[in-house]
Amino acid sequence: MERFLMKLSMWFVILALFEMSGYKGCMEEERIGLLELKSFLISADDSFRSLKQLKILNLSYNKFNDSILPYLATLSSLVTLNLYDNRIEGLKPKRGLANLKNLEVLVLGGNNISTASMTMLGLANLRNLRKLDLSENEITISGSLISQGLTKFRNLKALGLGDNVINGTLESQGICELKNIVELDLSENNFNGPLPLCLSNLTSIKALDFSSNQLSGNLPSVIVNLTSLEYLAVSNNNFEGLFSFSSIANLSKLRVFQLSNCSLQVENEKFPWLPKFQLEALYLRSCNLHSIPSFLRYQYDLRLVDLSSNNLVGKFSTWLLQNNTNLEHLYLMNNSLSGSLPLPSSKHALLHLDISINNFSGPLPCDIGKILPHLTYVRMSENNFEGSIPSSMGEMKQLQELDLSTNKFSGELPKEFVSGCVLLSTLILSNNQFQGSLFPKYMNMTKFIKWLYLNSNNFSGKIEDGLPNASLLFALDLSSNKFSGQIPHWIGNILNLKYLSMANNSLEGDIPAQLSNLKFLRVLDISENRLSGSITSSSNLSSLRHLYMHKNAFKGSIPDALRRNLRILILRGNHLWGRIPDQICQLKKIQIIDLSYNKFNGAIPQCFTNMTSWMLGYDVINLFAVKAAQVVYLLDQYFNSTLGLSLVEGDDRPSGQREIEFLTKYRYESYQGNILNYMTGLDLSCNQLTGDIPSEIGNFSEILALNFSHNFLSGSIPESFSNLKKIESLDLSHNKLSGLIPPQLIKLNFLSNFNVSYNNLSGPTPNGGQFANFDEGNYGSNPGLCGPTINKSCSSVPNSPTTPSTGAKEYESSIDMVAFNWGFVASFVTVVLALFSILWINAYWCQIWFYFVDACTDLCLRWILKCV
């Protein structure tokens, strides 16, 4: 008895954990606990058999595989089984679910189920199924649904096959045989052909999702006969011809309608017509409407409207908001709407508003915060709004995301705004004309802030202390403003920071040591300031991937302890000196190194051959702090769907991405966002480097740009450079290179910029391949060169001077010219000071010196008079 009670109590715990695991919001510890119980379950065959009365089991969002199936098959009383998002394949015949005869709800979405495993799982025997969800798998269904026995399920009301790879026509797959179906999700497959007339057989259908397939033909067709429809999604197909909203006027029960990215011509009727339906959600993206559909004037229960990317023109009227007091989501992004932003006359329940990328102008209404106090998501970027932020926006107590970037806003941030919007997690004010100081102590939006972009404005003065408690801050961009003073030490306390940009300001002083506390920082940009001191602090950032410190006044050498995960290192335009350390060769994942315009000396490290990313390529990763709008439409809140129908849309418009400049093709090219992942280059120009160019650099088959110009490099151009298969820009000008230009370089098929001017090269210039496009400017000030490219016959060019012996070469290249020059100056100064010291101390020698000077002067005068 005691053992039985212990077993029973254990099962209560297990079942409680199972139920909790069905929610995405469960704590990670609970999920781990579930996985740890897996071993118990596998060894507890007898315990499973004792649960014959269990009716509901939720094992979703775990990592169970086929080994769980035999034990589930013993639960003969199960009515609901949820295995969503596991690793079920169902490829072993003896591990099916055919014994679960009472099963009514089966969720197998988000697994690895194929067409073959559908048979092995024994799904055809589950004749009592009312809901079957097979979405997000690898099902192709060779043959039809009929061959899989699904059309024999007389009780089946909801079938989810979305996000698979099913092809063929709807009729050939037996869709029309599902006569009792109420909800059918066929989205994100490869169905083709027109909508068959037999769809009229689906007289009970309420929810139909054909979106993201390859269906063609006339859209209204048979759809108009499905009068029971409440949810219709036909986006992203190849329908043709003319579509009129009046053609679906008889669908009196329709509540959700989706049509986007349509190839057909959507007609927006000028004449009034009265639809029999009252929509709750309308999704009409990219349908080239030009104007807001007129039938919307007769809709009074709308909750969601998306008319983005439709070339809408003219002014936006308030009737859409006035008529629909329950409207919560309004998206008008990427149109040509103009004029001021109108608001309804009374308080409204709107939650999401996106009017970005339009032509709206003028100031924001001063009472916007009072009329729309419930807004949580606001995007007004890329318009022509001006004036200041209304202080009433401080009354938007639920505001979580605000994007006003790329407008003409000005003035200071109102105190009511920065102290009232306490739930803000994203604030993007980039590319405006805001001014004043930042982060006052009364700032109250620090608790939840994660993304803060204030770049490209006119903020000035010292950075104040109103942000040190922003413990969740992920990205901070203060670049391109007029900040002065030092980098505040409190930034080192924001331990979750991953992206920090303070570039293009007037900051000065050293890098604070507290910055080394930012163990998760991936991108640090403090370029184009007046910072000085050493760069040692930046080398302690263990997660750093991108480091931009160019155009400052940093001194000293490159620290030895550079982090091996660095992808981009830009130190251009500082006062760094010394040899390039061998430790820089440990950056095996590096893509771009720019050390130009410094005072580095010595030879180019031969260990550059360790840079495997320049030889073998590299993994593309997104390192930038990007906050792109992503709107999740939970459309089943407007239709009570058992399949959880939804639509996720992201406009993929990054904010705050770092744009960098890298010298290639004789000019600084800008690289931004994902394109930067594909750029590789090494720039050592404008330094004092000496010695030969290491031949190992020819192994950099993946590099796109090399610049060694304006140094004191000697020797010849390595023949191994012919292996730089992807090189586009190669600049070796203004050095002391000699010898021939290797003719093998004509193999460089992508080379578009080549410069070896101002060297001592000789012999014929390469002719053929990309070199046929180059002219005399690419070879200037090399007297020994000849060839048709520079209009100089090789027969008229004298033999090139005999090259010195190897020993002489090594001796010459080993002389450090910088050290020699400084030594000469020091010796001269020493002799002069010693002479003056002797004359100052000893009066006798001073008198002898002046007698000597007088005698020399008289001698010179007599000689001049005699010659004249």
N, C-alpha and C positions, 0 to 999 in steps of 0.2 A: 504493500500500500504506500509506504514511504517513497519507494522508488518510482511508483506511478505518479505521485504528486510532484516529485522533483522533475520528472519528464514533462508533465503537463505545464508546470511553471516555466520550464525552459522554452517550450513551444510558444507560450504566450509572448515571451520576450522576442523570439525569432519572428513571429508574425507581426509584432509591433514594428520591428525594424524593417521588415519587408514592406509594410505599408508606408513607412516614412521614406523608403528609398524610391517611391514612385514620384517624388516631387523633385524638380531640379533645384529647388531652394534648400534641400537638406544640407546639413552641415557635412563637411568633408570627413569628420571623425565618424559620423554615422555610416557613410559609404564604406570607409575602411573597415569598420566593424562588420558590415555585411559581407565584405569579401573574406574576412577572417572566418566567418561562420560557414563559408562555402565548404571547407574541408569537413566540417561537422555534418553538413547536409549529405555530402557524398558518401559518408560512412554510416549514414543513419537510414538505411533502407527500411528497417522495421519501423522506425519512427514515422516515415512517410506513410506507410501502410496504415498507421493508426489514425491518419488524418482524412479518413474517407468522407467525412462530412464537411470538409472545407469547401467553401463555395467561391471565395474571392482571393486571388493571390496576385500581388503586384511585385514583380522583380525587375522593373524597368531601371535604366541608367546604371547598369552594372557591367560585369565582364564575364558573365556566364557563357559557356560554350555548350556543345552538344552533349557533354557528359551529364548535364542536369536533366535531359529529356526523359530517360527511363524512370526517374524518380517522380517526375511530374505526371507521367502516364499512369501512376498508381492512384492519383487523386481523382477518382472516378466521379465525384460529386461536383467538381469544379464547374462554375457557371461563367466566371470571368478570369482570364489569364492574360496578364500584361508582361510581355518580354521585350518591350521597346528598348532600343539602344543597348544591345548586348552583342555577343559574338556567335550567335546561332547560325549554323550552316545547314543542318538537317540532311547531311549526305549519307548517313548510315541507316540502312533500312530498319534495323531493330530499335531505333531510337526515335520513333515517331510519336504522334499525339492522337492516333486513331482511336484509342480507348476512351477518350474524353467525350463520350456521346452526349453529355448534357451541356457541353460548352456552348455558350451563346455569344460571348465576346472574346475575340482572340486578337491580340495586338502583337505583331511580329515585325513592325517597322523598325528601320535603322539597324538591321542585321546584315548577314552576308548570304541571304537566301537566294538561290537561283531557281530556274525553271525545273531542273531535275529534282531539287530538294523539296519542291512543292508536293511532288508525288510521294517521296519517301517519308515526308512528315505525316502523310495520311490525311491531308486536309479534306479530300473528297468524302471521307466518312463522317465528317462533322456536320450532319444535315440540320442540326438545330441552330447553327450559327445565325445570328442577327447582325453582327458587325465583324468584319474581317479587314484588318489593316496590314497590308504588305508593302507599304510605301518605303522609299529609301532603301531599296535592296538592289539586286543584280538580276532581276527577272526579265527574261526576253519573251517567254511564252511562244515557243515554236508551235505552230498550230493555232489554237484558239483557246478561249476560256472554256469552251464546251469540252475540249479534250482534257482539261484539268478538272472537270466536274463541277465547276463553280456555278454554272447556270442551273444546276439541279437543286440549288439551295433555295427552296421556296420561301423560307423565312428570312433570307438575307435582305437587310434593309440598307446597310451601309458597307461600301466596298472602297478601300483605299489602295490604289495602285500607282500613286504619284511618285515621281522621281525614280523611275526604273529605266529600262532600255527596250520597252515593248514597241514593236513596229507593225506595219501593216495598216489596213483600213479598219475603221470601227466595226463595220459589218462583218468582215472576215474574222474578227476576233470574238464575235458572238456577243457584242455589247447589247445588241437589241433583244437578246434572249433574257436579259435581267429584268423581267417585266414587273417585279414587285419592288425593285430597288427604289430607295428614297434619296440616298446620298451616294454620289459616284465621283470619285476623284481620279482622273486620268492625266493630271498635269505632269509636265516635264518628262515626256516620253517622246517617241518618234512616230506617233500615229500620222498617217497621211491620207490624202484623198478628201472628197467632200463629205459633208454630214449626210449620212444615209437617211432616206425617208422613213425607214423602219424605226427610227428613234421615237416616232409617234407612239410606239408600243409602250414606252416608259411613262404610262399615264400617272404614276404615283410619284414621279421624280420631283424632289424639292430643291436639291443642291446638285449642280452639275459644273464640274471644273475641267475644261479642255485646254487650259492655258499652257503655253510653251510646248507646242507640238508643231507639226507641219501640215495642218489641215488647210484645205483650199476650198475654192468655190464660193458660192453666195452665202453670206452669213445668216440673214434672217431665215431663209429656207424653212426647214422643219422646226426651228426653234419656236416659231410663233404658235405652234400647236401644243407646246408643253405648258399649258395654262396653270399647272400646279407649281411652276418654278418660283422659288423664293431667292435662290442664290445662283447666279450665272457668271462664269468666268471664262472668257474666250481670248484673253490677251496673248500676244506673241505667237501668231500663226500666220498663214499665207492667204488669208481670205481676200477675195477680189471683188471688184464691182462697187456699187453704191450702197452705203448703209445709212438708213434714216432711223432716228430714234422713234419716229411715229410707227415704224414697222413692228415694234414690240409693245405698242400701246395697250394691247389686250392682255398682257401678262399682269393681271391685276394684283397678284400676290408677290410680285418681285420686290425684294428689299435690298439686295446687293447686286451690283452690276459692275463687271471689270472688262475693260477693253483698252489695250495699250499697244504701242508699237505696231500699229495696224498698217497693212499695205493697201487696204481698201480706202475709198473716198468717203469720208464721213460728212453727211449733209446736215447742215444746221438750218432747219426750216425757219423762214422769216415769218410765216403765218402762224397764228396761235393754234394749238391743239391741246386737248386736255387728256393727259395720261390717266389711265385707271389705277396705276400703281403709285405708291408713296415710298420712295427709296429712303433707306437709312445710310447706305454707303455707295458712293459713286467714284469709281477709279477710271479716269480717262486720260492717261498720260500719252504724249507723243502721238496724237491723232490729227494734228494739223487743223484744229477747229477754227482758228482766227477770231472767234468770238464765243462768249459764254453761251451754251445751249439755251434756247428760249424756253424749253419745257421746264427748266429749273425754277422758273418763276411760279410754277404751280406745285412745287415741292415744299412741304412744311415740316417734315420730320427728319431732315438730313442730319446725320451725326458726323459723317466723314465725306469730304469732297477733295479730290485730287485732280486738278486740271493743268498740271505742270507740263512744260515743253509742248505747247500747242500754238505758238505764235499769236497768242491773244494780244490784241491792241486796244488802245483807248483807255478811258478811265474806268476804275473799278467802282461800281456802285455798292451801296450798303444793303440793297434789298436781299441779297443772299443771306446776310447775317440777320437782318430784321425779320425775314420770313421764317428762319429756322433758329429758334431760340435755344434749341438743344444741340446746335452744331458745336462739335468739340475739336475737329481736325480740319484745317483748311490749308491746302497746299497749292500755291500758284507759282511755283518756282519756274525760272527759265522761260519767261514770256516777254512781251514788250508793253506791259501795262504802264501807264504814265499818270502824271498828276500827283496830287497829295494823297495821303492815306486816309480814306474816310472811315469813320467809326459809327456804329449804331448810336442811337440817341439815349439808350439806357444800358445798364449793366448787362454783360453777356457772359455765357458760360464757356467760351472758347478756351481750349487747353493748348493746342498746337497751332502755330501760325508760321508759314514759310512763304515769303514773298521775295526771296532772294533772286538775283539776276533778272531785274526788270528795269524800268526807267522811272520809278517813283522819285519824286523830288519834294523840296520844301521841308519844313521842320516836322517832327513828329507831333501829333496832337498833345497838348499839354495835359490832358486828362486821360491819356491812354491807360495809365495804371488804375484809374478808377472805373473806367468802362470795361476793361479786360483784366480784372484782378486775379483771375484763376489761371492765367497763362503759365505753362511750365516749360514750353519750348518755343523760342522765337528766333527766326532767321530772317534778317533784312539786308544781308550783305549784297554788295555789287549793285547798288542803286545810286541815286544822286541826292539822298537825304542830306540836310544841312542843319545848322543850329546845334544846340546842346541837348543832352539827354534830359528829358522831362523829369523833374524831381518826383512826380507821381509814380514813376516806375518803381520807387522804393516800396510801394504798396503791393507789388506783386510778390507776396510772401511765399508763393509756391514755385517761383521761377527757378529753373534748374539749368537751362541752357540759353544763352543770349549771344547772338552773332550779329554785330553791326559793322563788320569789316568792309573796307573798300567803299566808303561813302565820303561825304564832306562834313562830317560832324566836327564840332569845335568846342571850345570852352573847357572848363574843368569838370571833373566827375562830381555830380551833386552828392552832398553829404547824406541826404535821404536815401540815395541809391546804394552807395557803398556800405551803408549801415543797415539798410532795410531788407535787402535780398539775401537773407541768411542761408538759403538752400542752394545757392548757385554752385554748380559743379563745373560749368564751362562758361568762360567769358572771353569773347573774341572781339576786340576793338581795333584790329590792325588796319593800317592804311587809311587813317583819318587825320584830323588836325587837332586832336585833343591836346590840352596843355595843362600846366600846373604841376604840382608835386604828386608823388605816388605813395601809396601805402601809409596813409595817416593812421594814428593810433586808434581812431574811432571806427576804422574799417572793421566790419562785422561779417564779412563773407568768407572767412578763412577756414571755417570748420569743415566744409564739404568741397571746397574748390580743388579741382584736379587739373584742369586745362586753363591756362591764363596766357592769352596772347595780347600784348599791348604794343607790339612793334610797329614801326613806321608811323609815329606820331610826333608831337612836339613837347612831350613831357620833359621836364627839366629839373635842375637842382639835385640835391643828394637824395638817394633812395632811402626812404624813411623805414621805420621799424614796425609797420602795421601788419606784416605778413609772417612773422616767425612761427606762428601757431598753425600754419597750414600744413598739417602733418600728412595729408593725402595728396598734396600737390605732385603731379606727375610731370607737367611741362610748364616752363616759365620762359616767355620770350619778351625781352625788353629792348630788343635791338632797334637800331635806327631811330633813336630819340636824341635828347640833349642832356642826358644825365652826366653829372660831374661827381667829384669826390672818389672815394674808394669803393671797391666791391664790398658790400656789407657782410660782416662775419656771420650773421644769423642764417644766411643761405646754407651754410654747412649743417644746420640743424634740420633741414627738410630732407629727411633720410630717404624718402621714396622718390626723390627727384630723378628723372631719367633724361630729361632734355632741358638744357639751360643755355640760353642765348642772350648775351648782353653786348653784342657786336655793334660797331658804328655809333659809339657815344664818345664822351670825353672823360671816361674813367681813368684814374691814375693810381700810382702806388703799386705795391706788390700783390701777387695772388695770395689771398688769405689762406693760412694753413688749414683752417676749418673746412675748406673745400675737399680735403682728402677724406672727410667723413662720408662723402656721398658714394657709397659702395655700389649703388645701382645706376649711377650716372652713365649714360651711353653716348650722349652728344654734348660736348662743351664748346661753345663758341664765344670767345672774348676778343675777337679780332677787331682791328680798326679802332683802337682806343689809344691811350697814352700810358699804358701799363709798362712797368719796368721790373727790374730785379731778375731773378732766375725763374726757370720754368719747372723747378723740381717738384712743386706741389702737385702739378698736373700728372706726374708720372705715378702717383700713388693711387690713382682711381682704377680699381681692379676691373670694372665692367666697361670701361671706356672703349668706344668703337670709333668715334669721330672726334678729332681734336683740331680746332681752328684757333690759331693764335697769331695770325699774320698781321702785319702793319701795326706793330707796337714798338716798344723800345726795350725788349727783353735782351739781357746780356748773359754772357757765360756760355757754357757748352751744353750740348744735348745730354740730359741725364742718362745714365746707364740703364736705369730700371724702367725702361719703357714697357708698357703692357703688351703682351703678345697678341691680344685680340683686336688691336687697332686695325681699322680698315682704311682710315683717311687721316693723314698727318700733314697739316698745312702750317709751316713756320715762316713763310715768306716775309721779307721786308722787316727784319729785326736787326739786332747788333750781335748775333750769336757768332762765336768764333771757335777755333780749335779744329781738330780732326773730326770727321764723321765717325762716331764710335762703332765698333763692330757689333755692339749689342743691337743696333738698329736692324741688323740682319735676322734677328729673332722674330721680327714681325712677319710671320709666314702667311698671314691672311691679308696683308696690306694690299690696297688697290691703288692709292694715290699717295705719293710723297712729294712735297714741294718745300725745298730748303733754299730757294733762290733768294737773291738780294740779301745775303748775309756776308760773313767774313770767314767762312770755312776754308781751311787750307789742307795741305797734304794730299794724298792720293785717294781716288775713289775706292772704297772697300771692295776687295775681291769677293768677300762673303755675301755680296748681293745675290749670288747664285742660290742662296737658301730661300729666296722669296718664291715659295712654291705657287703662290697665287698668280704670279706673273708668268709662270711656266706651265701650270696645269689648270689654271682657271680657279674659280671660287664659287662658293654658295651665295646665291642671291637672297638677301634678307632685308626686311624693312626696318630700318633703324630710326626713322625719323618720327618725331612726335607729330602724329597726324590725327586730327579730330574731324573725321568726315561724318556728315549727317547720315544716320541710318534710322529709317522710320519703320517700325514694326507694326503692321496693321493686323490686329487680332480680329479678323473679320467675323469669327464665330460669335463675337459679342453682339453682332447685329443679326446673326442667324444662329439658332441653337444647334450647332453642328456637333455630331458625335465624333467626327473625324478631325476636329480641331483645325479647320481651314484657316489659313492665314497667308499673309503676303509680306515679305521683307523687301524693302527698297532702300538702297543706299545711293546717294548721288555722287559718291566718290570724288568729292571736291575737298582736297586736303587743305588744311589751314596751318600756317606757321611752319611750312616746310623750309628747310635751309637751302638757299641758293648759293652755290659757291662758284668761284671763277678759277679756271686752270688754264695756263698758257698752252695753247696748241694751235697749229695752223697760223702762226705769227700774231695771234691775238688771244686775249683772254675770253674763252668761251664760258658761258654760264651753264651749269648743270644743276638740276633740281629734282627732288623726289626720286621716283624709281629709276629714272634714266641714269642717276648717279651710280646705281648699282652696277652698271655696265661700263663705266669709265675706268681705265687704268692708265697710270702715267708716273713718270719720275722726272722731276725738274730740279737740277742742281746748278742752274745758270746763275751768272753774276756773283760768283764767289772767287776764291783764289786757289782753286784746286790745281794740282800739278801731277805729273807722271802720265803713264799710259792709260788708255781706256781698257779696262779688263775685258778680255775676250769672252769671259763667262756671261757677260750681259747679253751676248747674242743668243742665249738660251731662253730669253724672255719672249716666248712665242705668243703669249696672250696680251702683251702690253700694247697700248695704242699710241702713246706719245713718250718721246725721250727728248730732253733738252739739257745739253751740257755746254751751251754757248757761254761766251764771255768768261772764260777761265784761262788757265795757263797749261792746258793739257797738251802733251806732246806725243810722239810716236805716230803710228799709222792707224787708219780706221780698220778695226778688226773685220776679217772676212766673215766671221761668225754672225755679223749683223744680217747676213742674208737669211738667217733663220727666224728673223722677227716677222713672222708670217702675217700678223695682224696690224703691224705698225702703220699709222696714218701720218704721223708728224715726227720728223727727225731733224734736230737742229744741233749742229756741231760747230757753228760759226764762231769767229773771234777767239781762236785758240792758236796753238803752235803745231798743229798736226802736219805731218809730212807724208810723202810716199804717194802711192796710187789710191784712187777711189776704187774699191773692189768691184769689178764688173759683175760679180754674182748678185749685186744689189738689185739688178733688174728683175729678180724673182719676187720682189716686194710688190705684190699686186694691189695693195690698198694704200700705198704711199702717195699722199696727195701734197705733202709739204716737205721739202728737203732743202737744207741750207748748210753749206760748208764754206761760205765766204770768209775772207780774212783769215786764211791759214797759209801754209807753205806746201800745199798739195801740188802734184805734178802728174803728167801723163794724160791719156785721153779720158774724157768724161763718159760715163755710161750712156749707151744709146739703145733705146728699146724699152718696152713696157711702160711703166709710169714715167720714166725719165724722159720720154719723148715730149712730155708736157712742160718740162722745166726750161728756163732760159738763163741768160747770162747773170741775172740777179741772184741766182741760186749758187753761183760759183765765183763771184767777184773777188778781186784782190788775191788771186792765186796765180802768179805769173807763169808758173810751170804747167798749168792746165791747157789742154787744147781739145779740139773737136768741133763738129758742126754746130753743136748747141751754143757755143760761145763765139762762133764765127772766127775760129783760129785754126789754121792748118797745123797738124802735128808734125809735118816735115820741116816747118820753119822754127820749131821750138828746139833750143839747144838741149843737149842731154842733161838730165837732172844731175845735180851734184852727187858725188859719191856719198852714200850714207855712212855715217860713222860706224865704227865697230860696235859690237854689242856691249863691250865693256865701256866704251865712251858714252854710249847711250845711257847705260845704267848710271854712269857717273853724273851725266848732265841732268838726268831726270831726278837724281837723288838730291840735287842742290835745292834747298828751300829758299827761293828768291826773296820771299818776305823777310825771312831771318837775316839774309845777307844784307838787304837794304837797311834794315834797322841797325845791324851791327856797324855798317859804314857810318851812319849818322852819329851813332854813339861814340865811335872812335874820333871823329872830327871834333865833336863838341868837347871831348875829354882833352884833346891836344890844345885847343884854343883856351879852355879854362886854365890848364896848367901853365901856359905861357903868360897869361894875364896875372896869375897868382905870383909867379916869380918876379915879374916887373913891379908888382905892387909891394912886395916884401923887401926887395933888395934895391936900394937907390942907385948903387954903382952900375948894376946890370941895366937898370932903367935908362941911365945916362948913355951907356954904350949902345943900347937899342936905338935911341933917338938919333945918336950920331950916325949909326948905320943907315937909318931911314933917310937922313939928310944926304948922305953920300950917294945913296942909290938914286935919290931924286935928282941931284945935280948931274950925275952920269947920264940919266935918261934925257934931261933937257939938252945937254951938249950933243948927244947922239941925234936928237930930233933936229936941232939947229944945223948940224953938219949935213944931214940928209936933205934938208929943205934947201 
